[in-house]
């Protein structure tokens, strides 16, 4: 593992290098895409990017948690959480494999 983090600036630079837009246009494009994804997720919609994965918003109900120091029970309010589910193609790419993800054909 390299420990490198890819930033917005890195994505903008990649668009600039590979697409040929100006740096300003590349930054605007990346911002528009990320903003659209965030807006859809905020509305509770699922964002599915083919061959990459899906961002899914899930509702978690209220539950009881415990303070680890005191053992006191504390209610945890209901909330929405975002989950990323990678596609089988992305999973294979991460693991250095090609072809189908499972034995099913």
C-alpha positions in Angstrom: 0.0 0.0 0.0 1.4 3.4 -0.9 -0.7 5.4 1.5 -1.2 8.1 -1.2 -4.5 10.1 -1.1 -6.0 11.3 -4.4 -7.4 14.8 -4.0 -9.7 17.0 -6.0 -6.7 18.8 -7.4 -5.3 15.4 -8.6 -8.5 14.6 -10.3 -8.6 18.0 -12.0 -5.0 17.6 -13.1 -5.8 14.1 -14.6 -8.8 15.6 -16.5 -6.5 18.4 -17.7 -3.8 16.0 -18.9 -6.1 13.3 -20.5 -9.0 15.3 -21.9 -7.3 18.4 -23.0 -9.5 21.0 -21.3 -7.9 24.0 -19.7 -7.1 23.7 -16.0 -10.0 26.0 -15.1 -12.4 24.0 -17.3 -11.1 20.7 -15.8 -11.6 22.0 -12.3 -15.1 23.1 -13.1 -16.0 19.8 -14.7 -14.7 17.8 -11.7 -16.6 20.1 -9.3 -19.8 19.7 -11.3 -19.6 15.9 -11.3 -18.9 15.7 -7.5 -21.6 18.3 -6.8 -24.2 16.3 -8.8 -23.3 13.1 -7.0 -23.5 14.8 -3.6 -26.9 16.4 -4.5 -28.3 13.1 -5.6 -27.1 11.4 -2.4 -28.5 14.2 -0.2 -31.9 13.5 -1.8 -31.6 9.8 -0.9 -31.0 8.6 -4.4 -28.6 5.8 -5.3 -25.7 6.8 -7.6 -24.6 3.9 -9.8 -21.4 4.3 -11.9 -21.2 1.4 -14.3 -18.0 -0.7 -13.9 -17.1 1.3 -10.7 -19.8 0.8 -8.1 -22.8 2.3 -6.3 -23.2 4.9 -3.6 -26.3 4.0 -1.6 -27.9 6.0 1.2 -29.3 3.8 4.0 -31.5 4.7 7.0 -30.4 3.5 10.4 -32.9 3.3 13.1 -32.5 4.5 16.7 -30.6 2.1 18.9 -29.0 2.0 22.3 -25.3 2.5 22.6 -23.0 2.4 25.7 -20.4 4.9 26.9 -17.3 2.7 27.0 -15.9 4.5 30.1 -19.0 4.4 32.3 -21.1 1.7 30.8 -24.0 4.1 30.7 -26.7 3.5 28.1 -27.1 6.3 25.6 -29.7 6.5 22.8 -28.2 6.9 19.3 -30.5 8.9 17.1 -31.8 7.6 13.8 -29.6 8.8 10.9 -28.8 8.2 7.3 -25.5 6.7 6.2 -23.8 6.4 2.9 -22.4 3.0 1.8 -20.2 2.4 -1.2 -20.6 -1.0 -2.9 -17.8 -1.6 -5.5 -18.7 -3.4 -8.7 -17.2 -6.8 -9.4 -15.1 -5.3 -12.2 -13.6 -2.8 -9.7 -13.0 -5.6 -7.1 -11.2 -7.6 -9.7 -9.1 -4.7 -10.8 -8.1 -3.9 -7.2 -7.1 -7.6 -6.7 -5.1 -7.7 -10.0 -7.5 -10.1 -11.7 -9.2 -9.9 -15.0 -12.3 -11.6 -16.3 -15.5 -12.4 -14.4 -15.9 -11.7 -10.7 -17.4 -15.0 -9.7 -17.7 -18.5 -11.0 -21.1 -17.7 -12.4 -21.2 -17.2 -16.2 
